[in-house]
Amino acid sequence: MQSTNISQIKKAIWNQAFLGNTLVLCPMGPVVAVRRRKGQLLVLIRGWGRWYSVESVNIQWLGAGRQLLS
């Protein structure tokens, strides 16, 4: 699903980091942070040290997520 909604993308990034049931991607790679500046959507790509302007972000829901070991 393509999205430009900051709050929706931030929730998906939280799920990606802590639950593992989503992937937040842009054409350059996986997204780890998002912000909006001067009307532009800026993303921080995993392993890259600067913010990049993108049109939208792709959010993929993977389903159940990580299994808890008991």
PDB file of N, CA, C and O in Angstrom:
ATOM      1  N   MET A   1       0.846  -1.168   0.000  1.00  0.00           N
ATOM      2  CA  MET A   1       0.000   0.000   0.000  1.00  0.00           C
ATOM      3  C   MET A   1       0.895   1.236   0.000  1.00  0.00           C
ATOM      4  O   MET A   1       1.802   1.340   0.826  1.00  0.00           O
ATOM      5  N   GLN A   2       0.657   2.156  -0.899  1.00  0.00           N
ATOM      6  CA  GLN A   2       1.409   3.404  -0.959  1.00  0.00           C
ATOM      7  C   GLN A   2       0.788   4.402   0.023  1.00  0.00           C
ATOM      8  O   GLN A   2      -0.434   4.493   0.135  1.00  0.00           O
ATOM      9  N   SER A   3       1.642   5.149   0.732  1.00  0.00           N
ATOM     10  CA  SER A   3       1.128   6.103   1.700  1.00  0.00           C
ATOM     11  C   SER A   3       2.016   7.346   1.766  1.00  0.00           C
ATOM     12  O   SER A   3       3.231   7.269   1.589  1.00  0.00           O
ATOM     13  N   THR A   4       1.381   8.497   2.025  1.00  0.00           N
ATOM     14  CA  THR A   4       2.090   9.744   2.303  1.00  0.00           C
ATOM     15  C   THR A   4       1.679  10.303   3.662  1.00  0.00           C
ATOM     16  O   THR A   4       2.125  11.382   4.052  1.00  0.00           O
ATOM     17  N   ASN A   5       0.832   9.574   4.383  1.00  0.00           N
ATOM     18  CA  ASN A   5       0.327   9.991   5.684  1.00  0.00           C
ATOM     19  C   ASN A   5       1.397   9.718   6.755  1.00  0.00           C
ATOM     20  O   ASN A   5       1.744   8.565   7.011  1.00  0.00           O
ATOM     21  N   ILE A   6       1.912  10.784   7.374  1.00  0.00           N
ATOM     22  CA  ILE A   6       3.013  10.677   8.340  1.00  0.00           C
ATOM     23  C   ILE A   6       2.646   9.786   9.531  1.00  0.00           C
ATOM     24  O   ILE A   6       3.434   8.922   9.915  1.00  0.00           O
ATOM     25  N   SER A   7       1.474   9.981  10.113  1.00  0.00           N
ATOM     26  CA  SER A   7       1.113   9.195  11.296  1.00  0.00           C
ATOM     27  C   SER A   7       0.970   7.711  10.952  1.00  0.00           C
ATOM     28  O   SER A   7       1.365   6.857  11.746  1.00  0.00           O
ATOM     29  N   GLN A   8       0.418   7.400   9.798  1.00  0.00           N
ATOM     30  CA  GLN A   8       0.278   6.007   9.376  1.00  0.00           C
ATOM     31  C   GLN A   8       1.658   5.374   9.140  1.00  0.00           C
ATOM     32  O   GLN A   8       1.881   4.222   9.512  1.00  0.00           O
ATOM     33  N   ILE A   9       2.573   6.116   8.530  1.00  0.00           N
ATOM     34  CA  ILE A   9       3.917   5.610   8.271  1.00  0.00           C
ATOM     35  C   ILE A   9       4.672   5.403   9.580  1.00  0.00           C
ATOM     36  O   ILE A   9       5.374   4.404   9.734  1.00  0.00           O
ATOM     37  N   LYS A  10       4.537   6.338  10.531  1.00  0.00           N
ATOM     38  CA  LYS A  10       5.215   6.192  11.825  1.00  0.00           C
ATOM     39  C   LYS A  10       4.714   4.971  12.585  1.00  0.00           C
ATOM     40  O   LYS A  10       5.509   4.269  13.211  1.00  0.00           O
ATOM     41  N   LYS A  11       3.411   4.705  12.543  1.00  0.00           N
ATOM     42  CA  LYS A  11       2.873   3.516  13.190  1.00  0.00           C
ATOM     43  C   LYS A  11       3.412   2.252  12.529  1.00  0.00           C
ATOM     44  O   LYS A  11       3.724   1.277  13.213  1.00  0.00           O
ATOM     45  N   ALA A  12       3.520   2.266  11.212  1.00  0.00           N
ATOM     46  CA  ALA A  12       4.052   1.109  10.493  1.00  0.00           C
ATOM     47  C   ALA A  12       5.534   0.898  10.814  1.00  0.00           C
ATOM     48  O   ALA A  12       5.983  -0.242  10.926  1.00  0.00           O
ATOM     49  N   ILE A  13       6.300   1.993  10.962  1.00  0.00           N
ATOM     50  CA  ILE A  13       7.717   1.872  11.338  1.00  0.00           C
ATOM     51  C   ILE A  13       7.840   1.303  12.747  1.00  0.00           C
ATOM     52  O   ILE A  13       8.723   0.483  13.000  1.00  0.00           O
ATOM     53  N   TRP A  14       6.968   1.723  13.673  1.00  0.00           N
ATOM     54  CA  TRP A  14       6.983   1.165  15.025  1.00  0.00           C
ATOM     55  C   TRP A  14       6.701  -0.336  14.976  1.00  0.00           C
ATOM     56  O   TRP A  14       7.378  -1.121  15.639  1.00  0.00           O
ATOM     57  N   ASN A  15       5.694  -0.731  14.186  1.00  0.00           N
ATOM     58  CA  ASN A  15       5.376  -2.153  14.035  1.00  0.00           C
ATOM     59  C   ASN A  15       6.549  -2.913  13.426  1.00  0.00           C
ATOM     60  O   ASN A  15       6.835  -4.041  13.828  1.00  0.00           O
ATOM     61  N   GLN A  16       7.217  -2.309  12.472  1.00  0.00           N
ATOM     62  CA  GLN A  16       8.373  -2.936  11.835  1.00  0.00           C
ATOM     63  C   GLN A  16       9.489  -3.174  12.851  1.00  0.00           C
ATOM     64  O   GLN A  16      10.137  -4.221  12.835  1.00  0.00           O
ATOM     65  N   ALA A  17       9.708  -2.207  13.725  1.00  0.00           N
ATOM     66  CA  ALA A  17      10.809  -2.295  14.686  1.00  0.00           C
ATOM     67  C   ALA A  17      10.508  -3.236  15.851  1.00  0.00           C
ATOM     68  O   ALA A  17      11.381  -4.003  16.258  1.00  0.00           O
ATOM     69  N   PHE A  18       9.296  -3.194  16.392  1.00  0.00           N
ATOM     70  CA  PHE A  18       9.013  -3.906  17.631  1.00  0.00           C
ATOM     71  C   PHE A  18       8.188  -5.174  17.468  1.00  0.00           C
ATOM     72  O   PHE A  18       8.325  -6.096  18.272  1.00  0.00           O
ATOM     73  N   LEU A  19       7.345  -5.247  16.462  1.00  0.00           N
ATOM     74  CA  LEU A  19       6.506  -6.426  16.280  1.00  0.00           C
ATOM     75  C   LEU A  19       6.948  -7.279  15.094  1.00  0.00           C
ATOM     76  O   LEU A  19       6.743  -8.493  15.092  1.00  0.00           O
ATOM     77  N   GLY A  20       7.544  -6.659  14.099  1.00  0.00           N
ATOM     78  CA  GLY A  20       8.031  -7.383  12.932  1.00  0.00           C
ATOM     79  C   GLY A  20       6.959  -7.817  11.961  1.00  0.00           C
ATOM     80  O   GLY A  20       7.203  -8.700  11.138  1.00  0.00           O
ATOM     81  N   ASN A  21       5.770  -7.221  12.029  1.00  0.00           N
ATOM     82  CA  ASN A  21       4.709  -7.651  11.122  1.00  0.00           C
ATOM     83  C   ASN A  21       4.477  -6.696   9.952  1.00  0.00           C
ATOM     84  O   ASN A  21       3.486  -6.839   9.236  1.00  0.00           O
ATOM     85  N   THR A  22       5.365  -5.727   9.743  1.00  0.00           N
ATOM     86  CA  THR A  22       5.255  -4.830   8.600  1.00  0.00           C
ATOM     87  C   THR A  22       6.633  -4.581   7.995  1.00  0.00           C
ATOM     88  O   THR A  22       7.660  -4.762   8.648  1.00  0.00           O
ATOM     89  N   LEU A  23       6.628  -4.167   6.741  1.00  0.00           N
ATOM     90  CA  LEU A  23       7.825  -3.683   6.065  1.00  0.00           C
ATOM     91  C   LEU A  23       7.496  -2.301   5.525  1.00  0.00           C
ATOM     92  O   LEU A  23       6.479  -2.118   4.856  1.00  0.00           O
ATOM     93  N   VAL A  24       8.348  -1.332   5.809  1.00  0.00           N
ATOM     94  CA  VAL A  24       8.174   0.020   5.296  1.00  0.00           C
ATOM     95  C   VAL A  24       9.325   0.257   4.326  1.00  0.00           C
ATOM     96  O   VAL A  24      10.489   0.289   4.724  1.00  0.00           O
ATOM     97  N   LEU A  25       8.987   0.422   3.054  1.00  0.00           N
ATOM     98  CA  LEU A  25       9.995   0.499   2.003  1.00  0.00           C
ATOM     99  C   LEU A  25       9.786   1.713   1.120  1.00  0.00           C
ATOM    100  O   LEU A  25       8.671   2.213   0.970  1.00  0.00           O
ATOM    101  N   CYS A  26      10.889   2.179   0.538  1.00  0.00           N
ATOM    102  CA  CYS A  26      10.839   3.136  -0.556  1.00  0.00           C
ATOM    103  C   CYS A  26      11.737   2.553  -1.651  1.00  0.00           C
ATOM    104  O   CYS A  26      12.402   1.547  -1.403  1.00  0.00           O
ATOM    105  N   PRO A  27      11.785   3.134  -2.836  1.00  0.00           N
ATOM    106  CA  PRO A  27      12.590   2.540  -3.918  1.00  0.00           C
ATOM    107  C   PRO A  27      14.078   2.367  -3.586  1.00  0.00           C
ATOM    108  O   PRO A  27      14.746   1.532  -4.195  1.00  0.00           O
ATOM    109  N   MET A  28      14.605   3.139  -2.635  1.00  0.00           N
ATOM    110  CA  MET A  28      16.030   3.050  -2.297  1.00  0.00           C
ATOM    111  C   MET A  28      16.325   2.008  -1.238  1.00  0.00           C
ATOM    112  O   MET A  28      17.473   1.578  -1.119  1.00  0.00           O
ATOM    113  N   GLY A  29      15.328   1.580  -0.456  1.00  0.00           N
ATOM    114  CA  GLY A  29      15.556   0.580   0.576  1.00  0.00           C
ATOM    115  C   GLY A  29      14.570   0.706   1.721  1.00  0.00           C
ATOM    116  O   GLY A  29      13.598   1.456   1.630  1.00  0.00           O
ATOM    117  N   PRO A  30      14.821  -0.033   2.811  1.00  0.00           N
ATOM    118  CA  PRO A  30      13.922   0.000   3.963  1.00  0.00           C
ATOM    119  C   PRO A  30      14.005   1.322   4.731  1.00  0.00           C
ATOM    120  O   PRO A  30      15.090   1.868   4.931  1.00  0.00           O
ATOM    121  N   VAL A  31      12.857   1.820   5.153  1.00  0.00           N
ATOM    122  CA  VAL A  31      12.744   3.101   5.844  1.00  0.00           C
ATOM    123  C   VAL A  31      12.772   2.875   7.352  1.00  0.00           C
ATOM    124  O   VAL A  31      12.104   1.973   7.858  1.00  0.00           O
ATOM    125  N   VAL A  32      13.555   3.704   8.084  1.00  0.00           N
ATOM    126  CA  VAL A  32      13.608   3.597   9.545  1.00  0.00           C
ATOM    127  C   VAL A  32      13.080   4.851  10.243  1.00  0.00           C
ATOM    128  O   VAL A  32      12.842   4.820  11.450  1.00  0.00           O
ATOM    129  N   ALA A  33      12.891   5.952   9.514  1.00  0.00           N
ATOM    130  CA  ALA A  33      12.333   7.176  10.103  1.00  0.00           C
ATOM    131  C   ALA A  33      11.709   8.007   8.986  1.00  0.00           C
ATOM    132  O   ALA A  33      12.079   7.887   7.818  1.00  0.00           O
ATOM    133  N   VAL A  34      10.755   8.849   9.372  1.00  0.00           N
ATOM    134  CA  VAL A  34      10.071   9.692   8.394  1.00  0.00           C
ATOM    135  C   VAL A  34       9.786  11.047   9.020  1.00  0.00           C
ATOM    136  O   VAL A  34       9.549  11.142  10.225  1.00  0.00           O
ATOM    137  N   ARG A  35       9.808  12.090   8.210  1.00  0.00           N
ATOM    138  CA  ARG A  35       9.425  13.427   8.653  1.00  0.00           C
ATOM    139  C   ARG A  35       8.979  14.238   7.439  1.00  0.00           C
ATOM    140  O   ARG A  35       9.209  13.855   6.291  1.00  0.00           O
ATOM    141  N   ARG A  36       8.340  15.358   7.724  1.00  0.00           N
ATOM    142  CA  ARG A  36       7.909  16.253   6.651  1.00  0.00           C
ATOM    143  C   ARG A  36       8.561  17.608   6.884  1.00  0.00           C
ATOM    144  O   ARG A  36       8.493  18.147   7.989  1.00  0.00           O
ATOM    145  N   ARG A  37       9.194  18.162   5.854  1.00  0.00           N
ATOM    146  CA  ARG A  37       9.846  19.462   5.952  1.00  0.00           C
ATOM    147  C   ARG A  37       9.563  20.257   4.688  1.00  0.00           C
ATOM    148  O   ARG A  37       9.821  19.796   3.576  1.00  0.00           O
ATOM    149  N   LYS A  38       9.033  21.450   4.874  1.00  0.00           N
ATOM    150  CA  LYS A  38       8.691  22.334   3.763  1.00  0.00           C
ATOM    151  C   LYS A  38       7.798  21.632   2.734  1.00  0.00           C
ATOM    152  O   LYS A  38       7.945  21.828   1.528  1.00  0.00           O
ATOM    153  N   GLY A  39       6.876  20.817   3.234  1.00  0.00           N
ATOM    154  CA  GLY A  39       5.926  20.138   2.364  1.00  0.00           C
ATOM    155  C   GLY A  39       6.441  18.874   1.716  1.00  0.00           C
ATOM    156  O   GLY A  39       5.686  18.194   1.021  1.00  0.00           O
ATOM    157  N   GLN A  40       7.711  18.533   1.922  1.00  0.00           N
ATOM    158  CA  GLN A  40       8.276  17.331   1.314  1.00  0.00           C
ATOM    159  C   GLN A  40       8.296  16.187   2.324  1.00  0.00           C
ATOM    160  O   GLN A  40       8.525  16.403   3.514  1.00  0.00           O
ATOM    161  N   LEU A  41       8.054  14.979   1.842  1.00  0.00           N
ATOM    162  CA  LEU A  41       8.162  13.781   2.666  1.00  0.00           C
ATOM    163  C   LEU A  41       9.613  13.327   2.629  1.00  0.00           C
ATOM    164  O   LEU A  41      10.146  13.007   1.567  1.00  0.00           O
ATOM    165  N   LEU A  42      10.259  13.301   3.815  1.00  0.00           N
ATOM    166  CA  LEU A  42      11.661  12.905   3.914  1.00  0.00           C
ATOM    167  C   LEU A  42      11.759  11.592   4.675  1.00  0.00           C
ATOM    168  O   LEU A  42      11.087  11.402   5.688  1.00  0.00           O
ATOM    169  N   VAL A  43      12.606  10.681   4.179  1.00  0.00           N
ATOM    170  CA  VAL A  43      12.784   9.388   4.835  1.00  0.00           C
ATOM    171  C   VAL A  43      14.260   9.140   5.106  1.00  0.00           C
ATOM    172  O   VAL A  43      15.135   9.604   4.374  1.00  0.00           O
ATOM    173  N   LEU A  44      14.511   8.395   6.178  1.00  0.00           N
ATOM    174  CA  LEU A  44      15.859   7.954   6.520  1.00  0.00           C
ATOM    175  C   LEU A  44      15.931   6.471   6.170  1.00  0.00           C
ATOM    176  O   LEU A  44      15.165   5.664   6.697  1.00  0.00           O
ATOM    177  N   ILE A  45      16.856   6.116   5.277  1.00  0.00           N
ATOM    178  CA  ILE A  45      16.999   4.748   4.806  1.00  0.00           C
ATOM    179  C   ILE A  45      17.950   3.991   5.733  1.00  0.00           C
ATOM    180  O   ILE A  45      18.949   4.550   6.183  1.00  0.00           O
ATOM    181  N   ARG A  46      17.647   2.732   6.018  1.00  0.00           N
ATOM    182  CA  ARG A  46      18.505   1.919   6.895  1.00  0.00           C
ATOM    183  C   ARG A  46      19.919   1.839   6.321  1.00  0.00           C
ATOM    184  O   ARG A  46      20.121   1.446   5.172  1.00  0.00           O
ATOM    185  N   GLY A  47      20.903   2.225   7.160  1.00  0.00           N
ATOM    186  CA  GLY A  47      22.298   2.162   6.761  1.00  0.00           C
ATOM    187  C   GLY A  47      22.818   3.397   6.057  1.00  0.00           C
ATOM    188  O   GLY A  47      24.021   3.499   5.816  1.00  0.00           O
ATOM    189  N   TRP A  48      21.948   4.344   5.717  1.00  0.00           N
ATOM    190  CA  TRP A  48      22.362   5.566   5.042  1.00  0.00           C
ATOM    191  C   TRP A  48      22.282   6.698   6.067  1.00  0.00           C
ATOM    192  O   TRP A  48      21.422   6.665   6.947  1.00  0.00           O
ATOM    193  N   GLY A  49      23.150   7.682   5.968  1.00  0.00           N
ATOM    194  CA  GLY A  49      23.237   8.686   7.007  1.00  0.00           C
ATOM    195  C   GLY A  49      22.558  10.013   6.742  1.00  0.00           C
ATOM    196  O   GLY A  49      22.861  10.997   7.417  1.00  0.00           O
ATOM    197  N   ARG A  50      21.648  10.073   5.780  1.00  0.00           N
ATOM    198  CA  ARG A  50      20.986  11.350   5.534  1.00  0.00           C
ATOM    199  C   ARG A  50      19.541  11.148   5.099  1.00  0.00           C
ATOM    200  O   ARG A  50      19.122  10.037   4.776  1.00  0.00           O
ATOM    201  N   TRP A  51      18.787  12.246   5.098  1.00  0.00           N
ATOM    202  CA  TRP A  51      17.371  12.222   4.744  1.00  0.00           C
ATOM    203  C   TRP A  51      17.214  12.382   3.238  1.00  0.00           C
ATOM    204  O   TRP A  51      17.928  13.164   2.610  1.00  0.00           O
ATOM    205  N   TYR A  52      16.266  11.628   2.660  1.00  0.00           N
ATOM    206  CA  TYR A  52      16.005  11.684   1.228  1.00  0.00           C
ATOM    207  C   TYR A  52      14.535  12.007   0.985  1.00  0.00           C
ATOM    208  O   TYR A  52      13.653  11.517   1.690  1.00  0.00           O
ATOM    209  N   SER A  53      14.290  12.829  -0.012  1.00  0.00           N
ATOM    210  CA  SER A  53      12.938  13.201  -0.389  1.00  0.00           C
ATOM    211  C   SER A  53      12.331  12.100  -1.263  1.00  0.00           C
ATOM    212  O   SER A  53      12.959  11.635  -2.214  1.00  0.00           O
ATOM    213  N   VAL A  54      11.107  11.692  -0.934  1.00  0.00           N
ATOM    214  CA  VAL A  54      10.396  10.672  -1.716  1.00  0.00           C
ATOM    215  C   VAL A  54       8.957  11.123  -1.941  1.00  0.00           C
ATOM    216  O   VAL A  54       8.431  11.964  -1.212  1.00  0.00           O
ATOM    217  N   GLU A  55       8.330  10.547  -2.965  1.00  0.00           N
ATOM    218  CA  GLU A  55       6.933  10.857  -3.260  1.00  0.00           C
ATOM    219  C   GLU A  55       5.990  10.160  -2.273  1.00  0.00           C
ATOM    220  O   GLU A  55       5.048  10.764  -1.761  1.00  0.00           O
ATOM    221  N   SER A  56       6.267   8.872  -2.017  1.00  0.00           N
ATOM    222  CA  SER A  56       5.442   8.084  -1.098  1.00  0.00           C
ATOM    223  C   SER A  56       6.261   6.903  -0.593  1.00  0.00           C
ATOM    224  O   SER A  56       7.367   6.643  -1.067  1.00  0.00           O
ATOM    225  N   VAL A  57       5.693   6.197   0.375  1.00  0.00           N
ATOM    226  CA  VAL A  57       6.350   5.056   1.002  1.00  0.00           C
ATOM    227  C   VAL A  57       5.437   3.852   0.845  1.00  0.00           C
ATOM    228  O   VAL A  57       4.216   3.972   0.939  1.00  0.00           O
ATOM    229  N   ASN A  58       6.033   2.693   0.605  1.00  0.00           N
ATOM    230  CA  ASN A  58       5.273   1.458   0.461  1.00  0.00           C
ATOM    231  C   ASN A  58       5.245   0.724   1.798  1.00  0.00           C
ATOM    232  O   ASN A  58       6.291   0.443   2.383  1.00  0.00           O
ATOM    233  N   ILE A  59       4.032   0.416   2.280  1.00  0.00           N
ATOM    234  CA  ILE A  59       3.861  -0.321   3.532  1.00  0.00           C
ATOM    235  C   ILE A  59       3.307  -1.702   3.198  1.00  0.00           C
ATOM    236  O   ILE A  59       2.261  -1.831   2.562  1.00  0.00           O
ATOM    237  N   GLN A  60       4.032  -2.738   3.639  1.00  0.00           N
ATOM    238  CA  GLN A  60       3.587  -4.120   3.410  1.00  0.00           C
ATOM    239  C   GLN A  60       3.304  -4.760   4.758  1.00  0.00           C
ATOM    240  O   GLN A  60       4.172  -4.810   5.630  1.00  0.00           O
ATOM    241  N   TRP A  61       2.070  -5.254   4.922  1.00  0.00           N
ATOM    242  CA  TRP A  61       1.691  -5.944   6.151  1.00  0.00           C
ATOM    243  C   TRP A  61       2.004  -7.420   5.949  1.00  0.00           C
ATOM    244  O   TRP A  61       1.548  -8.028   4.980  1.00  0.00           O
ATOM    245  N   LEU A  62       2.782  -7.999   6.863  1.00  0.00           N
ATOM    246  CA  LEU A  62       3.233  -9.382   6.713  1.00  0.00           C
ATOM    247  C   LEU A  62       2.350 -10.403   7.411  1.00  0.00           C
ATOM    248  O   LEU A  62       2.446 -11.596   7.122  1.00  0.00           O
ATOM    249  N   GLY A  63       1.506  -9.968   8.311  1.00  0.00           N
ATOM    250  CA  GLY A  63       0.630 -10.917   8.985  1.00  0.00           C
ATOM    251  C   GLY A  63       0.920 -11.032  10.465  1.00  0.00           C
ATOM    252  O   GLY A  63       0.942 -10.028  11.176  1.00  0.00           O
ATOM    253  N   ALA A  64       1.141 -12.247  10.934  1.00  0.00           N
ATOM    254  CA  ALA A  64       1.211 -12.532  12.363  1.00  0.00           C
ATOM    255  C   ALA A  64       2.401 -11.893  13.067  1.00  0.00           C
ATOM    256  O   ALA A  64       2.282 -11.551  14.244  1.00  0.00           O
ATOM    257  N   GLY A  65       3.521 -11.720  12.419  1.00  0.00           N
ATOM    258  CA  GLY A  65       4.684 -11.137  13.070  1.00  0.00           C
ATOM    259  C   GLY A  65       5.554 -12.180  13.748  1.00  0.00           C
ATOM    260  O   GLY A  65       5.477 -13.367  13.431  1.00  0.00           O
ATOM    261  N   ARG A  66       6.372 -11.738  14.670  1.00  0.00           N
ATOM    262  CA  ARG A  66       7.299 -12.643  15.354  1.00  0.00           C
ATOM    263  C   ARG A  66       6.549 -13.556  16.327  1.00  0.00           C
ATOM    264  O   ARG A  66       5.571 -13.158  16.959  1.00  0.00           O
ATOM    265  N   GLN A  67       7.029 -14.757  16.420  1.00  0.00           N
ATOM    266  CA  GLN A  67       6.470 -15.712  17.361  1.00  0.00           C
ATOM    267  C   GLN A  67       7.159 -15.554  18.713  1.00  0.00           C
ATOM    268  O   GLN A  67       8.383 -15.429  18.771  1.00  0.00           O
ATOM    269  N   LEU A  68       6.406 -15.556  19.779  1.00  0.00           N
ATOM    270  CA  LEU A  68       6.975 -15.508  21.127  1.00  0.00           C
ATOM    271  C   LEU A  68       7.372 -16.914  21.549  1.00  0.00           C
ATOM    272  O   LEU A  68       6.598 -17.859  21.394  1.00  0.00           O
ATOM    273  N   LEU A  69       8.570 -17.047  22.079  1.00  0.00           N
ATOM    274  CA  LEU A  69       9.030 -18.347  22.547  1.00  0.00           C
ATOM    275  C   LEU A  69       8.564 -18.556  23.986  1.00  0.00           C
ATOM    276  O   LEU A  69       8.719 -17.670  24.827  1.00  0.00           O
ATOM    277  N   SER A  70       8.002 -19.713  24.262  1.00  0.00           N
ATOM    278  CA  SER A  70       7.540 -19.984  25.627  1.00  0.00           C
ATOM    279  C   SER A  70       8.047 -21.325  26.119  1.00  0.00           C
ATOM    280  O   SER A  70       7.756 -21.718  27.249  1.00  0.00           O
TER     281      SER A  70
END
